[in-house]
Every structure is written in structure tokens, then in C-alpha cells.
Amino acid sequence: MKTIIATLSCLLLFTTVSYSQNKENKFDEDKLLERLEILSSDKFEGRRTGEKGSDSARSYIIQQFKSLNVKGLNGNFEHPFSFDTRIGKFNANNILVEIKGTEYPEKYVVISAHHDHLGISGNKIYNGADDDASGVSALFSFAEFLTKHPPKHSVILAAFDAEELGLRGAKHFVESFDNSKILLNINMDMISRSAKDELFVVGARYNKSLQKVISDFKNPTSSKLLEGHDGTDGKEDWTMSSDHGPFHKVKIPFLYFGNEDHAAYHKATDVYEDITPEFFKNSVRIILSIFEVIDSSSI
């Protein structure tokens, strides 16, 4: 695992900031919002792992990836796994697509979000617009960009399942993939709703090269990018709070992007109508720009 960290340091230490600072559209902003609205609609019944709504949501996600001309990892979009909990056994599916790197095809950046949510409780559907239909919708925007601008390093776009049941999808991926090939995990969870117009990034402090990328980053948007929630500032520590956790546990560098909990967190009121659209678009612009910085580095 030291090899991964050393390689990432070589890639990033002398990075030249080369991303565009203008407002050019690197992805279809209307489609970003449209996909979020669809994925967080009642049609998918809260996307609870193992239930009918999850099956329908996976079909939609795969259809979107196919329409963007990206291919499933190792020829498969769905990567099933199962696990036992105190409330029973669950059958789950990660959705994984791969975009091969033009210069370093055997080195991977894993960009992730989770497609599951809480399902239905009583007569209420927990749509999970921010948590985390927002991150999955951002994955489609990454696919749009990367098919037009192939990356130097290979990219896996991962829509993990069963995050709400203990980060199970990310754990399964880390346990089944050759981790020596993974340079970095970029995880997105809750990036579409912020009354303060603040996006937090966690994880840079664990890696000097990533810290330099974040410190030197020139934000191309009006939304604020803040470091915090990393165990150093007295706030809730998010180091293991989402699907980046299993990567961090095996010492794979990570950057997690998210916003602070809002009144609708894990409630039926986490709906599309209450996202902050411009913040959401800016969040995706920021994350994509940071990815560009990392990918543009060379050994």
C-alpha cells in the first residue's frame, strides 16, 4: 500500500494547475438536474437495497450509462454481492463502469456515490434526493465529460449499493478489487443542498500531495469549498462516514465531498424540490475541476 501513496505523491507533487477557470459547460447542467429529479422520484420507492424500487433504480442508472456510451467494468454493469445483518440477508448490486486511461490504463481513480436509500416507512417514501441521488446524478456528468475528454488514468464510476446498511457496497468493492491499482477514491454523498452555499472536502489532510491540490485550488464557482469535518476542527468527523471509509481503512487516499446535515437528512422531506440547484451545479463543477488537476499530473 505504500506504493500507492508514493505513486500518488509522484503524480501530484509538482502538479501544474491546468483546469479551465471559465464558465464553459463541461456537462449538461439541465440533464444533471433532470436525472436527479427522476432518480429521487416516487417511482423508485426510496431505492432501499433488495427491494423493487432498487431494482427499478438500477435499471434506470444502467440505461443512463449506456446512453452515455460507457461500458461496464469487465463487461458487466452489475456486480452482485450478498451479506447478512441482524435483520436478515440482503442481496445487493454495485453498478460499475470503466473508462480506460490513455496514458496510465492500469492506474485507477474510483469516483463513487451510493444509489441506495431508506425506502418506504409507513406511508412515506424516503426519496433521498440529496442522499445520495445527487452523487449518482453527478456520476453521469462525469461520464459525459470523460467520454468527450478521455482521462490519462483509468476511471471507475461506482454507484455503490447498501451504503445505508453499513457501507457494504464499498466494502465489497475494496475486498474484491486489486487495491494496488487504485490511486485515489473521490466520493460524493449529499452535494445538492446547502443553505450556506458550502461544500466540504475531507481527506486531504491524510496525504501531503492531496493537501497541496486542495490548498492551491482556484475555485471556478461562487460556492465555497471548505476543508473540515476531518477530526481536527471539533466538528463531527466524517472520515469514515460514507463510502470513502473502506478505502481509507486500507490506506487508499481519498477525497470526500459533501455538505453538512440539513433538516431533511434521513427524512421523507429530502426531496428534489428542496435542493439548491445552483449549489448542486457548482459542486459538480468543483469536483470535476479537482479531478482534472489530479488526472493532468504526470510522472
C-alpha positions as a Markdown table, in Angstrom:
| # | Residue | x | y | z |
|---|---|---|---|---|
| 1 | Met | 0.0 | 0.0 | 0.0 |
| 2 | Lys | 3.0 | 2.3 | 0.5 |
| 3 | Thr | 3.5 | 2.0 | -3.3 |
| 4 | Ile | 0.0 | 3.6 | -3.9 |
| 5 | Ile | 0.8 | 6.6 | -1.7 |
| 6 | Ala | 4.2 | 7.0 | -3.2 |
| 7 | Thr | 2.9 | 6.9 | -6.7 |
| 8 | Leu | 0.1 | 9.4 | -5.9 |
| 9 | Ser | 2.8 | 11.7 | -4.4 |
| 10 | Cys | 4.8 | 11.5 | -7.6 |
| 11 | Leu | 1.7 | 12.2 | -9.7 |
| 12 | Leu | 0.7 | 15.3 | -7.7 |
| 13 | Leu | 3.7 | 16.8 | -6.0 |
| 14 | Phe | 4.6 | 19.0 | -9.0 |
| 15 | Thr | 1.1 | 19.4 | -10.4 |
| 16 | Thr | 0.5 | 22.3 | -12.7 |
| 17 | Val | -3.0 | 23.7 | -12.3 |
| 18 | Ser | -4.4 | 23.3 | -15.8 |
| 19 | Tyr | -8.1 | 23.2 | -15.4 |
| 20 | Ser | -10.3 | 25.8 | -17.0 |
| 21 | Gln | -11.2 | 28.8 | -14.9 |
| 22 | Asn | -14.0 | 29.9 | -17.2 |
| 23 | Lys | -17.7 | 29.1 | -17.1 |
| 24 | Glu | -17.6 | 26.7 | -20.0 |
| 25 | Asn | -20.1 | 23.9 | -19.6 |
| 26 | Lys | -18.2 | 20.6 | -19.1 |
| 27 | Phe | -21.5 | 18.8 | -18.7 |
| 28 | Asp | -25.2 | 19.3 | -19.4 |
| 29 | Glu | -26.5 | 21.2 | -16.4 |
| 30 | Asp | -30.1 | 20.7 | -17.3 |
| 31 | Lys | -29.6 | 17.0 | -17.6 |
| 32 | Leu | -27.8 | 16.9 | -14.2 |
| 33 | Leu | -31.0 | 18.3 | -12.6 |
| 34 | Glu | -33.3 | 16.2 | -14.7 |
| 35 | Arg | -31.6 | 13.0 | -13.7 |
| 36 | Leu | -31.7 | 14.0 | -10.0 |
| 37 | Glu | -35.4 | 14.7 | -10.2 |
| 38 | Ile | -36.1 | 11.3 | -11.9 |
| 39 | Leu | -33.8 | 9.3 | -9.6 |
| 40 | Ser | -35.4 | 10.8 | -6.5 |
| 41 | Ser | -38.9 | 10.4 | -7.7 |
| 42 | Asp | -41.6 | 8.2 | -6.0 |
| 43 | Lys | -41.2 | 5.8 | -8.9 |
| 44 | Phe | -38.2 | 4.3 | -7.3 |
| 45 | Glu | -39.8 | 4.0 | -3.8 |
| 46 | Gly | -36.8 | 5.2 | -1.9 |
| 47 | Arg | -34.3 | 2.8 | -3.5 |
| 48 | Arg | -33.9 | 0.5 | -0.5 |
| 49 | Thr | -31.4 | -2.3 | -1.0 |
| 50 | Gly | -33.0 | -5.6 | -2.1 |
| 51 | Glu | -36.5 | -4.1 | -2.8 |
| 52 | Lys | -38.4 | -3.5 | -6.0 |
| 53 | Gly | -37.6 | 0.2 | -6.1 |
| 54 | Ser | -33.9 | -0.5 | -6.0 |
| 55 | Asp | -34.3 | -2.9 | -9.0 |
| 56 | Ser | -36.0 | -0.2 | -11.0 |
| 57 | Ala | -33.5 | 2.5 | -10.0 |
| 58 | Arg | -30.6 | 0.2 | -11.1 |
| 59 | Ser | -32.2 | -0.3 | -14.4 |
| 60 | Tyr | -32.5 | 3.5 | -14.8 |
| 61 | Ile | -28.9 | 4.0 | -13.8 |
| 62 | Ile | -27.6 | 1.4 | -16.2 |
| 63 | Gln | -29.7 | 2.8 | -19.1 |
| 64 | Gln | -28.2 | 6.2 | -18.4 |
| 65 | Phe | -24.7 | 4.9 | -18.5 |
| 66 | Lys | -25.4 | 3.0 | -21.7 |
| 67 | Ser | -26.8 | 6.2 | -23.3 |
| 68 | Leu | -23.5 | 7.9 | -22.5 |
| 69 | Asn | -21.6 | 5.1 | -24.2 |
| 70 | Val | -19.7 | 3.9 | -21.2 |
| 71 | Lys | -19.0 | 0.2 | -20.6 |
| 72 | Gly | -19.5 | -1.9 | -17.5 |
| 73 | Leu | -16.4 | -2.9 | -15.6 |
| 74 | Asn | -15.0 | -6.2 | -17.0 |
| 75 | Gly | -18.0 | -6.3 | -19.4 |
| 76 | Asn | -20.7 | -6.1 | -16.6 |
| 77 | Phe | -22.6 | -3.1 | -15.3 |
| 78 | Glu | -24.0 | -5.0 | -12.2 |
| 79 | His | -21.7 | -6.6 | -9.7 |
| 80 | Pro | -23.9 | -8.5 | -7.2 |
| 81 | Phe | -23.0 | -9.5 | -3.6 |
| 82 | Ser | -24.9 | -10.5 | -0.5 |
| 83 | Phe | -24.4 | -10.0 | 3.2 |
| 84 | Asp | -26.1 | -10.9 | 6.5 |
| 85 | Thr | -27.3 | -8.5 | 9.1 |
| 86 | Arg | -29.2 | -8.9 | 12.3 |
| 87 | Ile | -32.4 | -8.2 | 10.4 |
| 88 | Gly | -31.7 | -10.8 | 7.7 |
| 89 | Lys | -29.8 | -11.4 | 4.5 |
| 90 | Phe | -29.6 | -8.8 | 1.7 |
| 91 | Asn | -28.8 | -9.3 | -2.0 |
| 92 | Ala | -27.3 | -6.2 | -3.4 |
| 93 | Asn | -25.7 | -4.9 | -6.6 |
| 94 | Asn | -22.9 | -2.4 | -7.2 |
| 95 | Ile | -23.1 | -0.7 | -10.6 |
| 96 | Leu | -19.6 | -0.2 | -12.0 |
| 97 | Val | -18.4 | 1.4 | -15.3 |
| 98 | Glu | -14.9 | 1.8 | -16.6 |
| 99 | Ile | -13.3 | 4.5 | -18.8 |
| 100 | Lys | -9.8 | 3.4 | -19.8 |
| 101 | Gly | -6.9 | 5.9 | -19.3 |
| 102 | Thr | -5.0 | 7.0 | -22.3 |
| 103 | Glu | -1.6 | 7.0 | -20.6 |
| 104 | Tyr | -1.9 | 5.0 | -17.4 |
| 105 | Pro | -4.6 | 2.4 | -18.0 |
| 106 | Glu | -3.5 | 0.2 | -15.1 |
| 107 | Lys | -3.9 | 3.0 | -12.5 |
| 108 | Tyr | -7.4 | 3.9 | -11.4 |
| 109 | Val | -9.3 | 6.7 | -9.8 |
| 110 | Val | -12.5 | 5.4 | -8.3 |
| 111 | Ile | -15.3 | 8.1 | -8.4 |
| 112 | Ser | -18.2 | 6.9 | -6.2 |
| 113 | Ala | -21.7 | 7.7 | -4.9 |
| 114 | His | -24.3 | 5.4 | -3.4 |
| 115 | His | -27.5 | 4.6 | -5.2 |
| 116 | Asp | -29.5 | 3.1 | -2.3 |
| 117 | His | -31.6 | 5.0 | 0.3 |
| 118 | Leu | -34.1 | 4.2 | 3.0 |
| 119 | Gly | -37.1 | 3.0 | 1.1 |
| 120 | Ile | -40.6 | 3.3 | 2.4 |
| 121 | Ser | -41.6 | 3.6 | 6.1 |
| 122 | Gly | -45.3 | 3.6 | 6.9 |
| 123 | Asn | -46.9 | 5.6 | 4.1 |
| 124 | Lys | -43.9 | 7.8 | 3.5 |
| 125 | Ile | -41.4 | 7.4 | 0.7 |
| 126 | Tyr | -37.8 | 8.4 | 1.6 |
| 127 | Asn | -36.7 | 9.7 | -1.8 |
| 128 | Gly | -33.1 | 10.6 | -0.8 |
| 129 | Ala | -32.7 | 13.4 | -3.3 |
| 130 | Asp | -29.6 | 14.8 | -1.6 |
| 131 | Asp | -28.7 | 11.5 | 0.0 |
| 132 | Asp | -27.5 | 10.3 | -2.5 |
| 133 | Ala | -29.3 | 10.6 | -5.8 |
| 134 | Ser | -27.3 | 13.8 | -6.1 |
| 135 | Gly | -24.0 | 11.9 | -6.2 |
| 136 | Val | -25.2 | 9.3 | -8.7 |
| 137 | Ser | -26.5 | 12.1 | -10.9 |
| 138 | Ala | -23.0 | 13.6 | -10.7 |
| 139 | Leu | -21.5 | 10.3 | -11.9 |
| 140 | Phe | -23.5 | 10.7 | -15.1 |
| 141 | Ser | -22.0 | 14.2 | -15.6 |
| 142 | Phe | -18.5 | 12.7 | -15.1 |
| 143 | Ala | -19.4 | 10.1 | -17.8 |
| 144 | Glu | -20.5 | 12.9 | -20.1 |
| 145 | Phe | -17.2 | 14.7 | -19.7 |
| 146 | Leu | -14.8 | 11.8 | -19.7 |
| 147 | Thr | -16.2 | 10.3 | -22.9 |
| 148 | Lys | -15.5 | 13.6 | -24.7 |
| 149 | His | -12.2 | 14.2 | -22.9 |
| 150 | Pro | -10.6 | 10.8 | -22.2 |
| 151 | Pro | -8.6 | 10.7 | -18.9 |
| 152 | Lys | -5.0 | 9.9 | -18.6 |
| 153 | His | -5.7 | 7.5 | -15.7 |
| 154 | Ser | -8.4 | 4.9 | -15.9 |
| 155 | Val | -11.6 | 5.8 | -14.1 |
| 156 | Ile | -14.2 | 3.6 | -12.4 |
| 157 | Leu | -17.5 | 5.3 | -11.9 |
| 158 | Ala | -19.0 | 3.4 | -9.0 |
| 159 | Ala | -22.7 | 3.6 | -7.9 |
| 160 | Phe | -22.4 | 1.6 | -4.7 |
| 161 | Asp | -25.3 | -0.3 | -3.1 |
| 162 | Ala | -26.1 | -0.7 | 0.6 |
| 163 | Glu | -24.3 | 2.4 | 1.9 |
| 164 | Glu | -27.2 | 2.9 | 4.3 |
| 165 | Leu | -26.6 | -0.6 | 5.7 |
| 166 | Gly | -23.1 | -0.1 | 6.7 |
| 167 | Leu | -21.1 | 0.9 | 3.6 |
| 168 | Arg | -21.5 | -2.6 | 2.3 |
| 169 | Gly | -21.1 | -1.9 | -1.4 |
| 170 | Ala | -17.8 | 0.0 | -0.9 |
| 171 | Lys | -16.5 | -2.7 | 1.5 |
| 172 | His | -17.3 | -5.4 | -1.1 |
| 173 | Phe | -15.5 | -3.5 | -3.8 |
| 174 | Val | -12.4 | -2.9 | -1.8 |
| 175 | Glu | -12.3 | -6.5 | -0.8 |
| 176 | Ser | -12.7 | -7.8 | -4.4 |
| 177 | Phe | -10.6 | -5.3 | -6.5 |
| 178 | Asp | -6.8 | -5.2 | -6.8 |
| 179 | Asn | -6.2 | -2.2 | -4.5 |
| 180 | Ser | -2.6 | -1.9 | -5.6 |
| 181 | Lys | -4.1 | -0.3 | -8.8 |
| 182 | Ile | -6.2 | 2.3 | -7.1 |
| 183 | Leu | -4.5 | 5.7 | -6.7 |
| 184 | Leu | -7.5 | 7.6 | -5.2 |
| 185 | Asn | -11.1 | 7.4 | -4.3 |
| 186 | Ile | -13.3 | 10.5 | -4.9 |
| 187 | Asn | -16.6 | 10.0 | -3.1 |
| 188 | Met | -19.7 | 12.2 | -3.4 |
| 189 | Asp | -22.5 | 12.0 | -0.9 |
| 190 | Met | -25.0 | 14.8 | -0.3 |
| 191 | Ile | -23.8 | 17.5 | -2.8 |
| 192 | Ser | -27.0 | 19.2 | -3.9 |
| 193 | Arg | -28.4 | 21.1 | -0.9 |
| 194 | Ser | -26.7 | 23.8 | 1.2 |
| 195 | Ala | -28.4 | 26.9 | 2.6 |
| 196 | Lys | -24.9 | 28.3 | 3.3 |
| 197 | Asp | -23.6 | 27.5 | -0.2 |
| 198 | Glu | -20.8 | 25.5 | 1.3 |
| 199 | Leu | -19.2 | 22.3 | 0.0 |
| 200 | Phe | -16.9 | 20.4 | 2.3 |
| 201 | Val | -13.9 | 18.3 | 1.3 |
| 202 | Val | -12.5 | 15.7 | 3.7 |
| 203 | Gly | -9.4 | 13.6 | 3.3 |
| 204 | Ala | -6.7 | 15.9 | 2.0 |
| 205 | Arg | -5.0 | 16.1 | 5.4 |
| 206 | Tyr | -4.1 | 12.5 | 5.2 |
| 207 | Asn | -1.9 | 13.0 | 2.1 |
| 208 | Lys | 0.5 | 15.8 | 1.5 |
| 209 | Ser | 0.0 | 15.8 | -2.2 |
| 210 | Leu | -3.8 | 16.0 | -2.0 |
| 211 | Gln | -3.4 | 18.7 | 0.6 |
| 212 | Lys | -1.4 | 20.7 | -1.9 |
| 213 | Val | -4.0 | 20.2 | -4.6 |
| 214 | Ile | -6.8 | 21.5 | -2.3 |
| 215 | Ser | -4.7 | 24.3 | -0.9 |
| 216 | Asp | -3.7 | 25.6 | -4.4 |
| 217 | Phe | -7.2 | 25.0 | -5.9 |
| 218 | Lys | -8.7 | 28.1 | -7.6 |
| 219 | Asn | -12.4 | 27.7 | -7.3 |
| 220 | Pro | -14.1 | 28.4 | -10.6 |
| 221 | Thr | -17.5 | 28.9 | -8.9 |
| 222 | Ser | -19.2 | 31.2 | -6.4 |
| 223 | Ser | -19.9 | 28.4 | -4.0 |
| 224 | Lys | -17.5 | 27.9 | -1.1 |
| 225 | Leu | -15.1 | 24.9 | -0.9 |
| 226 | Leu | -14.1 | 24.3 | 2.7 |
| 227 | Glu | -11.9 | 21.8 | 4.5 |
| 228 | Gly | -13.3 | 20.4 | 7.7 |
| 229 | His | -15.1 | 17.6 | 9.5 |
| 230 | Asp | -11.8 | 15.7 | 9.4 |
| 231 | Gly | -11.3 | 15.2 | 13.1 |
| 232 | Thr | -9.2 | 18.4 | 13.6 |
| 233 | Asp | -11.8 | 21.1 | 14.0 |
| 234 | Gly | -14.1 | 20.0 | 16.8 |
| 235 | Lys | -16.9 | 19.3 | 14.3 |
| 236 | Glu | -18.4 | 15.9 | 13.5 |
| 237 | Asp | -15.7 | 13.7 | 12.0 |
| 238 | Trp | -16.7 | 12.4 | 8.5 |
| 239 | Thr | -13.5 | 10.4 | 7.9 |
| 240 | Met | -15.5 | 7.1 | 8.0 |
| 241 | Ser | -19.0 | 8.5 | 7.4 |
| 242 | Ser | -19.6 | 7.3 | 3.8 |
| 243 | Asp | -18.3 | 5.0 | 1.1 |
| 244 | His | -14.8 | 6.6 | 1.2 |
| 245 | Gly | -14.4 | 4.9 | 4.6 |
| 246 | Pro | -13.5 | 1.4 | 3.4 |
| 247 | Phe | -10.9 | 2.9 | 1.1 |
| 248 | His | -9.3 | 4.9 | 3.9 |
| 249 | Lys | -9.3 | 1.8 | 6.1 |
| 250 | Val | -7.0 | 0.1 | 3.6 |
| 251 | Lys | -4.9 | 3.2 | 3.3 |
| 252 | Ile | -6.1 | 4.3 | -0.2 |
| 253 | Pro | -6.1 | 8.1 | -0.4 |
| 254 | Phe | -9.5 | 9.7 | -0.7 |
| 255 | Leu | -11.3 | 13.0 | -1.1 |
| 256 | Tyr | -14.9 | 13.1 | 0.2 |
| 257 | Phe | -17.2 | 15.9 | -0.9 |
| 258 | Gly | -20.4 | 16.6 | 0.9 |
| 259 | Asn | -22.5 | 19.2 | 2.8 |
| 260 | Glu | -23.5 | 19.5 | 6.4 |
| 261 | Asp | -26.6 | 17.6 | 7.6 |
| 262 | His | -29.8 | 19.6 | 6.9 |
| 263 | Ala | -33.3 | 19.4 | 8.4 |
| 264 | Ala | -34.3 | 16.8 | 5.8 |
| 265 | Tyr | -31.4 | 14.4 | 6.4 |
| 266 | His | -32.8 | 10.8 | 6.5 |
| 267 | Lys | -36.3 | 12.2 | 6.4 |
| 268 | Ala | -39.1 | 11.9 | 3.9 |
| 269 | Thr | -38.6 | 15.6 | 3.2 |
| 270 | Asp | -35.3 | 15.0 | 1.4 |
| 271 | Val | -36.9 | 15.8 | -2.0 |
| 272 | Tyr | -35.9 | 17.3 | -5.3 |
| 273 | Glu | -38.0 | 20.4 | -4.8 |
| 274 | Asp | -35.8 | 21.5 | -1.9 |
| 275 | Ile | -32.3 | 21.1 | -3.4 |
| 276 | Thr | -30.4 | 24.3 | -4.1 |
| 277 | Pro | -29.8 | 23.9 | -7.9 |
| 278 | Glu | -27.0 | 26.4 | -8.4 |
| 279 | Phe | -25.1 | 25.0 | -5.5 |
| 280 | Phe | -25.5 | 21.5 | -6.9 |
| 281 | Lys | -24.2 | 22.5 | -10.3 |
| 282 | Asn | -21.3 | 24.4 | -8.7 |
| 283 | Ser | -20.5 | 21.3 | -6.6 |
| 284 | Val | -20.1 | 19.2 | -9.7 |
| 285 | Arg | -18.0 | 21.9 | -11.4 |
| 286 | Ile | -15.7 | 22.0 | -8.4 |
| 287 | Ile | -15.3 | 18.2 | -8.1 |
| 288 | Leu | -14.8 | 17.8 | -11.8 |
| 289 | Ser | -12.2 | 20.5 | -11.8 |
| 290 | Ile | -10.3 | 18.9 | -8.9 |
| 291 | Phe | -10.3 | 15.6 | -10.8 |
| 292 | Glu | -8.9 | 17.4 | -13.8 |
| 293 | Val | -6.0 | 18.7 | -11.7 |
| 294 | Ile | -5.2 | 15.2 | -10.4 |
| 295 | Asp | -5.6 | 13.5 | -13.7 |
| 296 | Ser | -3.4 | 16.0 | -15.6 |
| 297 | Ser | -0.4 | 15.2 | -13.4 |
| 298 | Ser | 2.3 | 13.1 | -14.9 |
| 299 | Ile | 5.1 | 11.0 | -13.5 |
